[in-house]
Amino acid sequence: MNVYVTGIGVVSALGIGVAANQDALASGRTGIVSCETRKGPKLKGCLSLSDEALKSRLGLELSAQVPRTAMLAMLAAEEALGDTVMHTDIRSGFINGTTTGGMDLSEAYFSALYLEEDDSEMVKLLTHDLGTVTQLVNQRLGFTDYVNTLSTACSSAANAIMLGARMIKAGMIDRVLVGGVDALTDFTVDGFGSLMIYDTEHCRPFDEERVGLNLGEGAGFLLIENDKSLAQSQNKVLARCAGWANANDAYHQTGTSPEGNGATLAMIEALKVAQLTPSAIDYLNAHGTATKNNDNSELSAIDRVFEGVDVDFSSTKANTGHTLAAAGGIEAVYGIMSILTGAVFPNLNWKNKMLSSDRKPVLTYTKKEINAVMSNSFGFGGNSTSLIFTKA
């Protein structure tokens, strides 16, 4: 059974919508800028709109208790859904990957509690959990047959896409909106700072002199359908979700094995599901966080899987920042954009080839025919997911 991608939606520091993100990627623009935090300015991939501006754009009351995470998801999800009409004969679902949930509102409550001894807004804690964000988004979308929330750190959105594709393939559901979202919070910024992997300058994926990542926020969603759903929706097929796999090397709580064992297995198994050889992949959107551990591990895995194959690869996290749970969704959208526009996106800020490999990423916006794209997303604990999209 085919798994068709018929809708894509994205929000990132590069802008709201597929067109804005495409223009920024093609021009080599970064959305990572200096943003204020409670511990001073940091480079982050911040969406320029405030919470109030997002509420206005979405038609929400300014007093509505809606976490920023949910609002980012609403924008991307509604773009992906487009004009698709729900139908009682079509089994439909919504699978959302996230890690921050309503943490931004919880932080506002605890800040007032400890700094001002004001406990009057304890109600903000009611939207803290991850499932509440999914529920708030689905109240606007109207999926009724299956709604789920996944949280596997930075591979959350990719695993949501994989789960949806597997459910369609198994005949369990006809249409699923899949992807993920995360907003920037003090907890995540301070947390990654405590790991000492936050770059004070613009991050440099796959550069030998890289020192760490920049965080970002955003959302990315795909609408995927089977033949029955497609016949009802009459949506245009943008691509096929052809391959997927998840593996865990269980090497370390926050790091992956130097050899990239989990990543290697995920890529190999995704190729098997897609029934493709490594040489069939025209572009690989790498996880590429610009941390010492990730890039070394991932490049080792790429060398193993693509031995003898000069695959074009790059990381777009130098454009958006590392958007955590949303990364797999945003970069899946970018992969499909690569197929639709026939282009490979550049890896910004790269200067020095890594000593561990002879490979170097694509450095310029390159036009070429793209028939198959692989997208990698690796989470804490070695949770590695690879997705493959092919031309419709």
C-alpha positions as CSV (number, residue, x, y, z in Angstrom):
1,M,0.0,0.0,0.0
2,N,1.4,3.4,-1.0
3,V,1.9,6.2,1.5
4,Y,1.3,9.5,-0.2
5,V,2.4,12.9,1.1
6,T,-0.3,15.3,0.0
7,G,0.4,18.3,2.3
8,I,3.3,20.0,4.0
9,G,3.4,22.8,6.5
10,V,6.3,24.4,8.3
11,V,7.1,27.2,10.8
12,S,10.7,28.0,11.7
13,A,13.0,30.9,12.4
14,L,13.1,31.3,8.7
15,G,9.5,32.2,8.6
16,I,5.9,30.9,8.5
17,G,5.0,28.7,5.6
18,V,6.7,26.6,3.0
19,A,7.3,29.5,0.6
20,A,9.1,31.6,3.2
21,N,11.3,28.7,4.2
22,Q,12.1,27.8,0.6
23,D,13.2,31.3,-0.2
24,A,15.4,31.5,2.9
25,L,17.1,28.1,2.2
26,A,17.7,28.9,-1.4
27,S,19.3,32.2,-0.5
28,G,21.4,30.7,2.2
29,R,19.9,32.9,4.9
30,T,19.9,31.9,8.6
31,G,17.2,32.6,11.1
32,I,19.6,32.3,14.0
33,V,19.9,35.7,15.7
34,S,20.8,37.1,19.2
35,C,17.7,36.7,21.5
36,E,17.3,37.8,25.0
37,T,17.2,35.1,27.7
38,R,17.0,35.3,31.5
39,K,20.8,34.8,31.5
40,G,21.5,37.4,28.8
41,P,21.5,37.2,25.0
42,K,22.1,34.0,23.2
43,L,22.1,33.0,19.5
44,K,18.8,31.2,18.8
45,G,16.5,30.4,16.0
46,C,13.6,32.5,17.2
47,L,10.4,33.0,15.3
48,S,10.0,36.8,15.2
49,L,6.3,36.9,16.3
50,S,5.4,37.3,19.9
51,D,2.8,35.2,21.6
52,E,0.3,38.0,21.3
53,A,1.0,38.3,17.5
54,L,0.6,34.5,17.1
55,K,-2.8,34.6,18.9
56,S,-3.9,37.5,16.6
57,R,-2.8,35.6,13.5
58,L,-4.7,32.5,14.7
59,G,-7.8,34.3,15.7
60,L,-7.4,33.4,19.4
61,E,-8.5,35.6,22.3
62,L,-5.5,37.4,23.8
63,S,-6.5,36.0,27.2
64,A,-6.7,32.4,25.9
65,Q,-4.3,30.0,27.7
66,V,-2.6,28.5,24.8
67,P,1.2,27.6,25.0
68,R,3.5,28.9,22.3
69,T,4.2,25.3,21.3
70,A,0.6,24.7,20.4
71,M,0.4,27.9,18.4
72,L,3.4,27.0,16.3
73,A,1.9,23.6,15.7
74,M,-1.5,25.1,14.7
75,L,0.2,27.2,12.0
76,A,2.2,24.4,10.4
77,A,-0.6,21.8,10.8
78,E,-3.2,23.9,9.2
79,E,-0.9,24.7,6.2
80,A,-0.3,20.9,5.8
81,L,-4.0,20.1,6.0
82,G,-4.9,22.8,3.5
83,D,-8.5,22.5,2.2
84,T,-8.8,18.8,3.0
85,V,-12.3,18.0,4.2
86,M,-12.9,15.4,7.0
87,H,-15.1,12.6,5.8
88,T,-16.8,10.0,8.0
89,D,-15.8,7.1,5.7
90,I,-12.1,8.0,6.0
91,R,-10.3,6.8,9.1
92,S,-8.1,9.8,10.1
93,G,-5.6,10.6,12.8
94,F,-3.2,13.1,14.2
95,I,0.2,12.1,15.6
96,N,2.3,14.9,17.2
97,G,5.9,14.8,18.5
98,T,6.9,17.3,21.1
99,T,9.1,17.6,24.2
100,T,8.4,21.1,25.6
101,G,4.6,21.0,25.7
102,G,3.2,24.0,27.7
103,M,6.5,24.5,29.5
104,D,6.6,28.2,28.6
105,L,3.4,28.9,30.6
106,S,4.6,26.8,33.5
107,E,7.8,28.7,33.6
108,A,5.8,32.0,33.8
109,Y,3.9,30.6,36.7
110,F,7.0,29.5,38.7
111,S,8.7,32.7,37.9
112,A,5.9,34.7,39.4
113,L,5.7,32.3,42.4
114,Y,9.3,32.4,43.4
115,L,10.3,35.9,42.4
116,E,7.0,37.7,43.3
117,E,5.4,35.2,45.7
118,D,2.4,35.3,43.4
119,D,0.6,32.0,43.1
120,S,-2.6,33.3,41.5
121,E,-2.0,31.8,38.1
122,M,-1.6,28.1,39.0
123,V,-4.1,27.4,36.2
124,K,-1.1,27.8,33.8
125,L,0.1,24.4,34.9
126,L,-3.0,22.8,33.3
127,T,-1.5,23.1,29.9
128,H,2.0,21.8,30.9
129,D,1.8,18.3,29.7
130,L,2.6,17.2,26.1
131,G,-0.8,15.7,25.4
132,T,-2.6,18.9,26.2
133,V,-0.7,20.6,23.3
134,T,-1.8,17.9,20.9
135,Q,-5.4,18.2,22.2
136,L,-5.4,22.0,21.8
137,V,-4.2,21.7,18.2
138,N,-6.7,18.9,17.3
139,Q,-9.6,21.0,18.6
140,R,-9.0,23.1,15.5
141,L,-8.3,20.2,13.2
142,G,-11.0,17.7,14.1
143,F,-9.3,14.3,13.8
144,T,-11.4,11.7,15.7
145,D,-10.2,8.2,14.9
146,Y,-6.7,8.3,16.3
147,V,-4.8,11.0,18.2
148,N,-1.4,10.4,19.8
149,T,1.6,12.2,21.2
150,L,5.1,10.9,21.0
151,S,8.2,12.1,22.9
152,T,11.5,10.6,22.0
153,A,13.6,13.7,22.3
154,C,15.0,15.0,19.0
155,S,13.6,12.2,16.9
156,S,10.0,12.8,18.1
157,A,8.6,14.2,14.9
158,A,10.4,11.6,12.7
159,N,9.0,8.8,14.9
160,A,5.5,10.4,14.6
161,I,5.9,10.3,10.8
162,M,7.2,6.7,10.9
163,L,4.3,5.6,13.1
164,G,1.7,7.2,10.8
165,A,3.3,5.6,7.7
166,R,3.4,2.2,9.3
167,M,-0.3,2.5,10.3
168,I,-1.3,3.4,6.8
169,K,0.9,0.5,5.4
170,A,-0.8,-1.9,7.8
171,G,-4.3,-0.8,6.8
172,M,-5.1,0.6,10.2
173,I,-5.9,4.1,9.1
174,D,-6.4,6.1,5.8
175,R,-5.2,9.6,6.5
176,V,-2.8,10.9,9.2
177,L,-1.3,14.3,10.0
178,V,2.1,13.7,11.3
179,G,5.1,15.7,12.5
180,G,6.2,17.7,15.5
181,V,6.7,21.0,17.3
182,D,8.7,22.6,20.1
183,A,9.0,26.2,21.3
184,L,12.0,27.7,23.0
185,T,11.9,27.6,26.8
186,D,14.3,28.6,29.5
187,F,14.5,25.0,30.6
188,T,15.7,23.8,27.2
189,V,18.2,26.7,26.7
190,D,19.6,26.3,30.2
191,G,19.6,22.5,29.9
192,F,21.7,22.4,26.8
193,G,23.9,25.1,28.3
194,S,24.5,22.8,31.3
195,L,25.7,20.1,28.8
196,M,28.3,22.6,27.6
197,I,27.3,22.1,23.9
198,Y,25.9,25.5,23.2
199,D,27.9,27.6,20.7
200,T,28.2,31.3,21.5
201,E,28.7,31.8,17.7
202,H,26.7,30.5,14.7
203,C,26.9,26.8,14.7
204,R,29.0,25.0,12.1
205,P,27.7,21.5,11.3
206,F,30.3,19.0,10.1
207,D,33.1,21.5,10.5
208,E,36.3,20.2,12.3
209,E,36.3,23.3,14.5
210,R,32.6,23.0,15.5
211,V,32.0,23.5,19.3
212,G,28.2,23.0,19.6
213,L,24.7,23.8,18.6
214,N,22.2,26.7,18.5
215,L,18.7,26.0,19.6
216,G,15.6,27.0,17.6
217,E,11.9,26.6,17.6
218,G,9.3,25.6,15.1
219,A,6.9,23.0,13.7
220,G,6.8,20.7,10.7
221,F,3.9,18.5,9.6
222,L,3.0,16.2,6.7
223,L,-0.4,15.0,5.6
224,I,-0.1,11.4,4.5
225,E,-2.8,9.4,2.8
226,N,-3.6,6.0,1.3
227,D,-5.4,5.4,-2.0
228,K,-8.8,5.4,-0.5
229,S,-8.2,8.7,1.3
230,L,-6.6,10.2,-1.9
231,A,-9.7,9.3,-4.0
232,Q,-11.9,11.2,-1.5
233,S,-9.6,14.2,-0.9
234,Q,-8.4,14.7,-4.5
235,N,-5.3,16.2,-3.1
236,K,-2.2,16.5,-5.3
237,V,0.5,14.0,-4.5
238,L,3.7,15.8,-3.5
239,A,5.9,12.7,-2.8
240,R,5.8,9.2,-1.4
241,C,6.9,8.3,2.1
242,A,8.8,5.2,1.0
243,G,11.1,4.2,3.8
244,W,11.5,4.5,7.6
245,A,13.3,2.8,10.5
246,N,14.2,3.4,14.1
247,A,17.1,2.0,16.0
248,N,18.7,2.6,19.4
249,D,22.3,2.0,20.2
250,A,21.7,2.7,24.0
251,Y,25.3,4.0,24.2
252,H,24.8,7.0,26.5
253,Q,22.0,9.0,28.0
254,T,22.7,12.0,25.8
255,G,25.2,10.8,23.2
256,T,25.5,8.4,20.3
257,S,28.2,5.8,19.8
258,P,31.3,7.1,18.1
259,E,30.8,4.5,15.4
260,G,27.2,5.6,14.8
261,N,25.8,2.1,15.3
262,G,22.2,3.1,15.8
263,A,22.3,5.6,12.9
264,T,23.9,3.0,10.7
265,L,21.2,0.5,11.4
266,A,18.4,3.1,11.0
267,M,19.6,4.1,7.6
268,I,20.2,0.6,6.4
269,E,16.7,-0.6,7.5
270,A,15.0,2.5,6.0
271,L,16.7,1.7,2.7
272,K,15.4,-1.9,2.9
273,V,11.9,-0.7,3.6
274,A,12.1,1.6,0.6
275,Q,13.7,-1.1,-1.5
276,L,16.5,1.3,-2.5
277,T,20.3,1.1,-2.6
278,P,22.4,3.9,-1.1
279,S,23.3,5.1,-4.6
280,A,19.6,5.9,-5.2
281,I,19.7,8.6,-2.5
282,D,20.1,12.0,-4.2
283,Y,20.2,14.1,-1.1
284,L,20.6,13.4,2.6
285,N,19.3,16.0,5.1
286,A,21.6,15.1,8.0
287,H,20.8,15.5,11.7
288,G,24.0,17.6,11.9
289,T,23.6,19.4,15.2
290,A,27.2,20.7,15.1
291,T,28.1,19.1,18.4
292,K,31.4,17.2,18.6
293,N,29.7,13.9,19.4
294,N,26.7,14.0,16.9
295,D,28.6,15.0,13.8
296,N,31.4,12.6,14.3
297,S,29.0,9.7,15.0
298,E,26.7,10.6,12.1
299,L,29.5,11.0,9.6
300,S,30.9,7.7,10.7
301,A,27.5,6.1,10.0
302,I,27.2,7.8,6.6
303,D,30.7,6.5,5.7
304,R,29.5,3.0,6.6
305,V,26.2,3.1,4.8
306,F,27.3,5.0,1.8
307,E,30.7,3.4,1.3
308,G,31.9,4.1,-2.2
309,V,28.9,6.5,-2.8
310,D,29.4,10.2,-3.1
311,V,26.1,11.2,-1.6
312,D,25.2,14.9,-1.4
313,F,24.4,15.8,2.3
314,S,24.0,18.9,4.4
315,S,22.5,20.1,7.7
316,T,19.9,22.8,7.7
317,K,20.3,23.4,11.5
318,A,22.6,26.2,10.7
319,N,19.6,27.9,9.2
320,T,16.9,27.1,11.8
321,G,18.8,26.1,14.9
322,H,18.2,22.7,16.5
323,T,14.4,22.6,16.9
324,L,14.5,19.5,19.1
325,A,11.2,17.5,18.8
326,A,10.2,19.5,15.7
327,A,13.5,18.8,13.8
328,G,12.4,15.6,12.1
329,G,9.1,17.3,10.9
330,I,10.7,20.5,9.7
331,E,13.5,18.6,7.9
332,A,11.1,16.1,6.4
333,V,9.3,19.1,4.9
334,Y,12.6,20.4,3.6
335,G,13.3,17.0,2.1
336,I,10.0,17.1,0.2
337,M,10.8,20.7,-0.8
338,S,14.1,19.4,-2.2
339,I,12.2,16.9,-4.4
340,L,9.6,19.4,-5.6
341,T,12.2,22.2,-6.4
342,G,15.0,19.9,-7.6
343,A,17.6,21.4,-5.3
344,V,20.0,20.6,-2.5
345,F,20.2,23.1,0.4
346,P,23.6,24.4,1.5
347,N,25.4,23.6,4.8
348,L,26.1,27.1,6.2
349,N,29.2,28.2,8.1
350,W,31.4,25.2,7.0
351,K,35.1,25.8,6.5
352,N,37.2,22.9,7.7
353,K,36.9,19.2,6.7
354,M,36.5,16.8,9.6
355,L,39.6,14.7,10.1
356,S,37.6,11.6,10.6
357,S,36.2,11.5,7.1
358,D,37.0,12.6,3.5
359,R,33.4,13.7,3.0
360,K,32.3,17.4,3.0
361,P,28.8,18.7,2.9
362,V,27.2,20.6,0.0
363,L,28.1,24.3,0.5
364,T,26.0,26.0,-2.2
365,Y,22.4,25.9,-3.3
366,T,22.6,23.2,-6.0
367,K,20.0,22.5,-8.6
368,K,19.7,18.8,-9.7
369,E,17.1,16.2,-10.2
370,I,16.0,14.8,-6.8
371,N,14.2,11.4,-6.9
372,A,14.9,10.2,-3.4
373,V,15.8,12.0,-0.1
374,M,16.8,10.6,3.2
375,S,16.2,12.6,6.4
376,N,18.0,11.7,9.7
377,S,16.8,12.5,13.2
378,F,18.7,11.3,16.3
379,G,17.5,11.8,19.8
380,F,19.0,11.5,23.3
381,G,19.8,7.9,24.3
382,G,20.8,7.0,20.8
383,N,17.2,7.0,19.5
384,S,17.9,7.2,15.7
385,T,15.3,7.5,13.0
386,S,15.7,7.7,9.2
387,L,13.0,8.5,6.7
388,I,13.1,8.2,2.9
389,F,10.9,10.2,0.6
390,T,10.7,9.6,-3.2
391,K,9.3,11.5,-6.1
392,A,5.6,11.0,-6.7
